[in-house]
Amino acid sequence: MIMSLKLRLLIIVSIILLINFAAAGYYMVQNARTALAQEMASSTQLAKGLLVNALPTLRFSNDLSERLTLIVDSVRHTRHIRAWFEDMNGRPLIGQEDQTGFFNKPDAPDWFIRMMEPEAVAFRRLITKGSKSYGYLVVEADPSDEVTEVWQDINALFWLGLIFLVLILLLIYIALRQGLKPLSQLADALGQLEKGDFTARVDTTAVKELNPIQIRFNHMASVLDKTMAENHALAGNMLSLQESERRDLARELHDELAPCLFGIRVDLGEIERLAGERQITEIEDKVGSVKTITTHIQSLVRKMLSRLRPMTLDDLGLAEALRDMLHNWRDRQPEIDWEWDFVGDFYDLPDTLQVTVYRVVQECTTNCVRHAKASHVKVEVRREEETIKVAVTDDGKGLDANLVRGFGLIGMRERVSALGGRIAFDTEEGLGLQVRVLIPLKGEMNNETGSNDFGRGRSSDSQGRLSPADSTNPISQGY
């Protein structure tokens, strides 16, 4: 059975307090015993002095018994003293008392009396008159009153200590309940996250020591909430794009390929007819028409295949495929200064990684052309020992913080994250954009993700620029 933290702390505090009370009681009893012994010795010495002064009067007394009674009575009323007269055989004759060791039994338990009872402090004096011995006059200390006082003090200490113990434990319990309340809230919030409710948040003002944990939890929940929203939006967008792509393919097959095939069929019919009539010149014209249509079909199929998968990757490799893409951009957008730099051997890279790098560069360059209004675009791809680094930099208008989240940027992040990589967007409105990607070639990410081998490396500041090495930053902006 696992014991709760509150119960453990209460038990520990109780043990400490009980040990303190026991130690205080022990020292109080020891000091009381020492003081009692000293007081008993002092009282006995005083009584002894009184008796020594009174005994000489016995020789002048005609009634010895009456005189002994007066002497015993004069001493017995002294504090902490009792006295009696006994015969030669030890039987009390005058001042017969309870022989339990106390003149008056203390108002205390027997075990405490036995613990407190000091060693007997007494003296005996033989009473004689002439040559005849009558008995012994005995004086002994009586600690009854002192033992009662000590017991009352111990009893008061016990109840006072019990009250303080209960009060202290109650205050500690209340403090622990209030102090651990944020943990209960955190557990409830984690339960909400487990059920898929990413709106769960905890109060960060209750306990200072738990504040960092609560802040990090709220940040984690916020990131999860944004990520789930992005994933749902991305999934919906992917389905929409998939259906749109299918419609486009179906439209192109219907509008482009089907008429071409119909034209070929018609031309082949004409060729067959002309061949029967041996009209060679007309046959050559129809054959030329079939070739033209076939060339158009090949171009159309190549275009459709390129949309499904960049065939140049299989034919030329990653570097040449990227160069071919950028050459096409240069031909179509000559007003933009295109620059690229590829370092390293890319031929043995996994197919998925090559496609990811190609699509990232494709998406970045498309954004540069469509939205950035850039005059210069630079693409860099570098293979290192354990990583692939990609950087696409433009001098366009940058990302506007008020723009709606772009699915293209989210898609790039999802592609990179699927390979265990990181993507960062370094931007400032009006000063361009740099997209940096780092993808590991082996199992674990290289820890030196903060290095900047691609020129610009502006860190996050008050103007809203994103940290280049922040892989957890949700893409809240887009082209």
C-alpha positions as CSV (number, residue, x, y, z in Angstrom):
1,M,0.0,0.0,0.0
2,I,1.4,3.4,-1.1
3,M,1.2,6.0,1.7
4,S,0.2,9.5,0.7
5,L,2.7,12.3,1.0
6,K,0.5,14.2,3.4
7,L,0.3,11.2,5.8
8,R,4.0,10.6,5.6
9,L,4.8,14.2,6.5
10,L,2.2,14.2,9.3
11,I,3.7,11.0,10.8
12,I,7.2,12.4,10.6
13,V,6.2,15.7,12.2
14,S,4.3,13.8,14.9
15,I,7.3,11.6,15.7
16,I,9.6,14.6,15.9
17,L,7.2,16.5,18.2
18,L,6.6,13.4,20.4
19,I,10.4,12.9,20.8
20,N,10.7,16.5,21.8
21,F,7.9,16.3,24.3
22,A,9.3,13.0,25.7
23,A,12.8,14.6,26.0
24,A,11.3,17.7,27.7
25,G,9.4,15.5,30.1
26,Y,12.4,13.3,30.9
27,Y,14.6,16.3,31.7
28,M,11.8,17.9,33.7
29,V,11.4,14.7,35.8
30,Q,15.2,14.4,36.3
31,N,15.5,18.1,37.4
32,A,12.5,17.6,39.7
33,R,14.1,14.5,41.3
34,T,17.3,16.4,41.9
35,A,15.5,19.4,43.4
36,L,13.3,17.1,45.5
37,A,16.3,15.3,46.9
38,Q,18.0,18.6,47.8
39,E,14.8,20.0,49.4
40,M,14.3,16.8,51.4
41,A,17.8,16.9,52.7
42,S,17.4,20.6,53.6
43,S,14.1,20.0,55.4
44,T,15.5,17.0,57.3
45,Q,18.5,19.0,58.4
46,L,16.2,21.8,59.7
47,A,14.1,19.3,61.6
48,K,17.1,17.6,63.0
49,G,18.3,21.0,64.4
50,L,14.9,21.6,66.1
51,L,14.9,18.2,67.7
52,V,18.5,18.5,69.0
53,N,17.4,21.7,70.7
54,A,14.2,20.2,72.1
55,L,15.6,16.9,73.4
56,P,17.4,18.3,76.5
57,T,14.0,19.4,77.9
58,L,13.0,15.8,78.3
59,R,15.1,15.3,81.4
60,F,13.2,18.0,83.2
61,S,9.7,16.6,82.2
62,N,7.7,14.5,84.6
63,D,5.5,13.1,81.8
64,L,7.8,11.8,79.2
65,S,5.0,10.7,76.9
66,E,3.4,14.1,76.9
67,R,6.7,15.8,76.2
68,L,7.6,13.5,73.3
69,T,4.1,14.1,71.8
70,L,4.7,17.9,71.9
71,I,8.2,17.4,70.3
72,V,6.8,15.2,67.6
73,D,3.9,17.6,66.9
74,S,6.3,20.5,66.7
75,V,8.3,18.8,64.0
76,R,5.7,17.0,62.0
77,H,4.1,20.2,60.8
78,T,7.4,21.3,59.2
79,R,7.1,21.2,55.4
80,H,8.2,17.9,53.9
81,I,8.9,16.4,57.3
82,R,7.3,13.7,59.4
83,A,8.3,12.4,62.8
84,W,7.2,9.6,65.2
85,F,8.4,7.8,68.4
86,E,8.8,4.0,68.4
87,D,9.7,1.6,71.0
88,M,12.8,-0.5,71.1
89,N,11.2,-3.1,68.9
90,G,10.2,-0.6,66.2
91,R,6.5,-0.3,67.0
92,P,5.2,3.3,66.6
93,L,4.0,4.7,69.9
94,I,3.6,8.4,69.2
95,G,2.7,9.9,65.8
96,Q,1.6,6.6,64.2
97,E,1.6,7.1,60.5
98,D,0.9,5.3,57.3
99,Q,4.1,3.5,56.7
100,T,4.0,3.6,52.9
101,G,6.8,6.1,52.8
102,F,4.6,9.2,52.7
103,F,3.0,11.3,55.4
104,N,0.2,12.2,52.9
105,K,0.0,10.1,49.8
106,P,0.7,12.3,46.7
107,D,-2.1,12.9,44.2
108,A,-0.3,11.1,41.5
109,P,-0.3,7.6,39.9
110,D,1.7,4.9,41.8
111,W,4.2,4.4,38.9
112,F,5.0,8.1,39.0
113,I,5.3,8.0,42.8
114,R,7.8,5.1,42.5
115,M,9.7,7.0,39.8
116,M,9.9,10.2,41.8
117,E,10.4,8.8,45.3
118,P,13.9,9.9,46.5
119,E,16.1,8.0,48.8
120,A,15.0,8.2,52.4
121,V,16.6,11.0,54.3
122,A,16.1,10.3,58.1
123,F,17.8,10.1,61.4
124,R,17.0,8.2,64.6
125,R,17.8,9.3,68.2
126,L,17.6,6.9,71.2
127,I,15.6,8.4,74.0
128,T,16.9,7.6,77.5
129,K,16.2,8.9,81.0
130,G,18.8,7.9,83.5
131,S,19.8,4.4,82.7
132,K,16.5,3.4,81.1
133,S,16.0,3.4,77.3
134,Y,12.4,4.2,76.1
135,G,12.7,4.0,72.4
136,Y,13.7,6.0,69.3
137,L,12.6,9.4,68.0
138,V,12.6,9.1,64.2
139,V,12.6,12.1,61.7
140,E,12.2,11.4,58.0
141,A,11.6,13.5,54.9
142,D,8.1,13.5,53.3
143,P,8.1,14.3,49.6
144,S,4.3,14.1,49.2
145,D,3.7,17.7,48.4
146,E,6.6,18.0,46.1
147,V,5.7,14.9,44.1
148,T,2.2,16.2,43.7
149,E,3.4,19.5,42.4
150,V,5.7,17.8,39.9
151,W,2.9,15.5,38.7
152,Q,0.7,18.5,38.2
153,D,3.4,20.2,36.2
154,I,4.0,17.1,34.1
155,N,0.2,16.7,33.6
156,A,-0.1,20.3,32.5
157,L,2.8,19.8,30.1
158,F,1.2,16.7,28.6
159,W,-2.1,18.4,27.8
160,L,-0.4,21.5,26.6
161,G,1.9,19.5,24.4
162,L,-1.1,17.4,23.1
163,I,-3.0,20.6,22.2
164,F,0.0,22.0,20.4
165,L,0.6,18.7,18.6
166,V,-3.0,18.6,17.3
167,L,-2.8,22.3,16.4
168,I,0.5,22.0,14.6
169,L,-0.6,18.8,12.7
170,L,-3.8,20.6,11.7
171,L,-1.9,23.6,10.4
172,I,0.5,21.4,8.5
173,Y,-2.4,19.4,7.0
174,I,-4.1,22.6,5.8
175,A,-0.8,23.9,4.4
176,L,-0.1,20.6,2.6
177,R,-3.6,20.4,1.2
178,Q,-3.3,23.9,-0.2
179,G,0.3,23.3,-1.3
180,L,-0.6,20.0,-3.1
181,K,-3.8,21.3,-4.6
182,P,-2.0,22.4,-7.8
183,L,-0.8,18.9,-8.2
184,S,-4.3,17.6,-8.1
185,Q,-5.3,20.2,-10.7
186,L,-2.3,19.1,-12.8
187,A,-3.4,15.5,-12.6
188,D,-6.9,16.4,-13.6
189,A,-5.5,18.5,-16.5
190,L,-3.4,15.5,-17.6
191,G,-6.5,13.4,-17.5
192,Q,-8.2,15.9,-19.8
193,L,-5.2,15.7,-22.2
194,E,-5.4,11.9,-22.1
195,K,-9.1,12.1,-23.2
196,G,-8.1,14.4,-26.0
197,D,-9.2,17.7,-24.5
198,F,-6.2,20.0,-25.3
199,T,-7.8,23.1,-23.9
200,A,-6.9,22.0,-20.4
201,R,-4.9,24.6,-18.4
202,V,-3.8,25.0,-14.8
203,D,-3.5,28.0,-12.5
204,T,0.1,29.3,-12.3
205,T,-0.4,31.6,-9.3
206,A,-0.9,29.1,-6.4
207,V,2.5,27.8,-5.4
208,K,5.7,29.5,-6.4
209,E,7.8,26.3,-6.4
210,L,5.3,24.6,-8.8
211,N,5.0,27.6,-11.1
212,P,7.7,26.5,-13.7
213,I,6.0,23.1,-14.0
214,Q,2.6,24.7,-14.4
215,I,3.9,27.2,-17.0
216,R,5.5,24.3,-19.0
217,F,2.4,22.2,-18.8
218,N,0.3,25.1,-20.1
219,H,2.8,25.7,-22.9
220,M,2.8,22.0,-23.8
221,A,-1.0,21.9,-23.8
222,S,-1.1,25.0,-26.0
223,V,1.4,23.5,-28.5
224,L,-0.6,20.2,-28.5
225,D,-3.8,22.1,-29.1
226,K,-2.3,24.1,-32.0
227,T,-0.6,21.0,-33.4
228,M,-3.8,19.0,-33.3
229,A,-5.7,21.8,-35.0
230,E,-3.0,22.0,-37.6
231,N,-3.1,18.2,-38.1
232,H,-6.8,18.2,-38.5
233,A,-6.7,21.1,-40.9
234,L,-3.8,19.5,-42.8
235,A,-5.6,16.2,-43.0
236,G,-8.7,18.0,-44.3
237,N,-6.6,19.9,-46.8
238,M,-4.8,16.7,-47.9
239,L,-8.1,15.1,-48.6
240,S,-9.2,18.2,-50.5
241,L,-6.0,18.3,-52.5
242,Q,-6.3,14.6,-53.2
243,E,-9.8,15.1,-54.6
244,S,-8.7,18.2,-56.5
245,E,-5.8,16.3,-58.0
246,R,-8.0,13.5,-59.0
247,R,-10.4,15.9,-60.6
248,D,-7.6,17.6,-62.5
249,L,-6.2,14.3,-63.7
250,A,-9.7,13.1,-64.7
251,R,-10.3,16.4,-66.5
252,E,-7.0,16.3,-68.3
253,L,-7.6,12.6,-69.3
254,H,-11.0,13.6,-70.5
255,D,-10.2,16.9,-72.1
256,E,-6.8,16.3,-73.4
257,L,-6.0,12.6,-73.8
258,A,-9.4,11.4,-74.9
259,P,-9.7,13.9,-77.9
260,C,-6.1,13.0,-78.8
261,L,-6.9,9.3,-78.9
262,F,-10.1,10.0,-80.8
263,G,-8.0,12.1,-83.3
264,I,-5.5,9.2,-83.7
265,R,-8.4,6.8,-84.3
266,V,-9.9,9.1,-87.0
267,D,-6.5,9.6,-88.7
268,L,-5.9,5.9,-88.7
269,G,-9.2,5.4,-90.3
270,E,-8.4,7.9,-93.0
271,I,-5.0,6.3,-93.5
272,E,-6.6,2.9,-94.0
273,R,-9.0,4.5,-96.5
274,L,-6.3,6.3,-98.3
275,A,-4.1,3.3,-98.4
276,G,-6.9,1.4,-100.2
277,E,-7.1,4.2,-102.7
278,R,-3.2,4.4,-102.9
279,Q,-3.1,8.1,-102.2
280,I,0.4,8.2,-100.8
281,T,0.7,12.0,-100.4
282,E,-2.4,12.2,-98.2
283,I,-1.2,9.2,-96.2
284,E,2.0,11.0,-95.3
285,D,0.0,14.0,-94.1
286,K,-2.1,11.9,-91.9
287,V,0.9,10.1,-90.5
288,G,2.4,13.5,-89.6
289,S,-0.8,14.4,-87.8
290,V,-0.7,11.2,-85.8
291,K,2.9,11.9,-84.8
292,T,2.0,15.4,-83.7
293,I,-0.9,14.1,-81.6
294,T,1.4,11.3,-80.2
295,T,4.0,13.9,-79.2
296,H,1.3,16.0,-77.4
297,I,0.2,12.8,-75.6
298,Q,3.7,12.1,-74.5
299,S,4.1,15.7,-73.2
300,L,0.8,15.4,-71.4
301,V,1.7,12.1,-69.8
302,R,5.1,13.4,-68.7
303,K,3.4,16.4,-67.1
304,M,0.9,14.2,-65.3
305,L,3.7,11.9,-64.1
306,S,5.7,14.8,-62.9
307,R,2.8,16.0,-60.8
308,L,2.6,12.5,-59.2
309,R,6.3,12.1,-58.8
310,P,9.3,14.0,-60.1
311,M,10.7,11.6,-62.6
312,T,13.9,13.5,-62.9
313,L,14.8,12.2,-59.4
314,D,14.9,8.6,-60.8
315,D,16.6,9.6,-64.0
316,L,19.1,12.3,-62.9
317,G,19.4,12.2,-59.1
318,L,18.6,14.8,-56.5
319,A,21.2,17.5,-57.4
320,E,20.4,17.3,-61.2
321,A,16.7,17.2,-60.5
322,L,17.0,20.4,-58.4
323,R,19.1,22.1,-61.1
324,D,16.5,21.1,-63.7
325,M,13.8,22.6,-61.5
326,L,15.7,25.9,-61.0
327,H,16.6,26.1,-64.7
328,N,12.9,25.9,-65.5
329,W,12.2,28.6,-63.0
330,R,14.9,30.8,-64.5
331,D,13.4,30.3,-68.0
332,R,9.9,31.1,-66.8
333,Q,10.9,33.9,-64.3
334,P,14.0,35.6,-65.9
335,E,13.3,38.8,-63.8
336,I,14.4,36.9,-60.7
337,D,18.1,36.3,-60.0
338,W,18.3,32.6,-59.3
339,E,21.3,31.2,-57.4
340,W,22.0,27.7,-56.1
341,D,24.8,25.7,-54.4
342,F,24.8,22.0,-53.9
343,V,27.6,20.4,-51.8
344,G,28.1,16.7,-51.2
345,D,27.2,13.3,-52.7
346,F,23.4,12.8,-52.9
347,Y,23.2,9.6,-54.9
348,D,23.0,7.1,-52.0
349,L,20.4,9.0,-50.0
350,P,17.1,7.2,-49.2
351,D,14.3,7.8,-51.7
352,T,12.0,9.3,-49.1
353,L,14.6,11.8,-48.1
354,Q,15.4,12.8,-51.7
355,V,11.7,13.4,-52.3
356,T,11.3,15.4,-49.1
357,V,14.2,17.7,-50.0
358,Y,12.9,18.1,-53.6
359,R,9.4,18.9,-52.4
360,V,10.6,21.4,-49.8
361,V,12.7,23.3,-52.3
362,Q,9.8,23.1,-54.8
363,E,7.4,24.5,-52.2
364,C,9.8,27.3,-51.2
365,T,10.6,28.4,-54.7
366,T,6.9,28.3,-55.6
367,N,6.2,30.6,-52.7
368,C,9.0,32.9,-53.7
369,V,7.5,33.3,-57.2
370,R,3.8,33.5,-56.2
371,H,3.9,35.6,-53.1
372,A,7.3,36.9,-52.0
373,K,7.8,39.4,-54.9
374,A,11.5,38.6,-54.6
375,S,14.3,39.7,-56.9
376,H,16.8,37.2,-55.7
377,V,16.4,33.6,-54.6
378,K,19.2,31.4,-53.3
379,V,18.9,27.6,-52.8
380,E,21.5,25.7,-50.8
381,V,21.7,22.0,-50.1
382,R,24.6,20.5,-48.2
383,R,25.3,17.0,-47.2
384,E,27.4,16.6,-44.1
385,E,28.5,13.5,-42.2
386,E,25.3,13.0,-40.3
387,T,22.8,15.5,-41.7
388,I,21.3,17.1,-44.8
389,K,21.0,20.9,-44.6
390,V,18.7,22.9,-46.8
391,A,18.3,26.6,-47.0
392,V,16.1,28.7,-49.3
393,T,16.6,32.5,-49.0
394,D,14.8,35.3,-50.7
395,D,14.8,39.1,-50.4
396,G,11.0,39.4,-50.8
397,K,8.4,40.9,-48.5
398,G,8.7,38.2,-45.8
399,L,6.0,36.7,-43.7
400,D,3.2,38.9,-42.5
401,A,2.1,38.1,-39.0
402,N,-1.5,38.8,-39.9
403,L,-1.5,36.2,-42.8
404,V,-3.6,33.1,-42.4
405,R,-1.7,29.9,-41.7
406,G,-0.4,28.4,-45.0
407,F,-0.9,24.7,-45.7
408,G,2.2,24.6,-47.8
409,L,4.4,25.6,-44.8
410,I,2.6,23.2,-42.6
411,G,3.0,20.4,-45.2
412,M,6.8,21.2,-45.3
413,R,7.0,20.9,-41.5
414,E,5.1,17.6,-41.5
415,R,7.4,16.1,-44.2
416,V,10.5,17.2,-42.3
417,S,9.2,16.1,-38.9
418,A,8.3,12.6,-40.3
419,L,12.1,12.1,-41.0
420,G,13.0,13.3,-37.5
421,G,14.2,16.7,-38.8
422,R,13.7,20.3,-38.0
423,I,12.5,23.3,-39.9
424,A,12.9,27.0,-39.0
425,F,11.4,30.1,-40.6
426,D,13.6,33.2,-40.2
427,T,11.7,36.2,-41.3
428,E,11.0,39.9,-40.8
429,E,8.3,41.6,-42.6
430,G,9.7,43.5,-45.6
431,L,13.1,41.9,-45.3
432,G,12.6,38.5,-46.9
433,L,12.4,35.0,-45.6
434,Q,14.9,32.2,-45.0
435,V,13.7,28.6,-44.6
436,R,16.2,26.3,-43.0
437,V,15.9,22.5,-42.8
438,L,18.0,20.0,-41.0
439,I,17.4,16.3,-41.5
440,P,19.5,13.5,-39.8
441,L,20.9,10.8,-41.9
442,K,21.1,8.4,-38.9
443,G,18.9,7.5,-35.9
444,E,19.4,10.5,-33.6
445,M,19.4,14.2,-34.4
446,N,22.8,15.9,-34.3
447,N,22.9,18.0,-31.1
448,E,24.6,20.9,-32.8
449,T,21.4,22.1,-34.4
450,G,22.0,25.7,-33.5
451,S,24.9,26.2,-35.9
452,N,24.2,28.3,-38.9
453,D,26.1,27.3,-42.1
454,F,23.8,29.1,-44.5
455,G,24.5,32.8,-43.9
456,R,21.7,34.5,-42.2
457,G,20.8,33.4,-38.7
458,R,18.7,35.9,-37.0
459,S,17.4,34.7,-33.6
460,S,14.0,35.4,-32.2
461,D,13.4,38.9,-31.0
462,S,10.6,41.3,-30.1
463,Q,9.7,41.8,-33.8
464,G,8.3,38.4,-34.1
465,R,11.1,36.5,-35.9
466,L,11.3,32.8,-35.3
467,S,14.3,31.1,-33.8
468,P,16.1,29.1,-36.5
469,A,16.7,26.1,-34.2
470,D,13.2,25.9,-32.7
471,S,11.7,22.7,-33.9
472,T,8.7,23.0,-31.6
473,N,7.6,26.4,-32.9
474,P,4.2,25.9,-34.5
475,I,3.9,27.5,-37.9
476,S,1.4,30.1,-37.1
477,Q,2.0,32.1,-40.3
478,G,2.1,31.2,-44.0
479,Y,2.4,32.6,-47.5
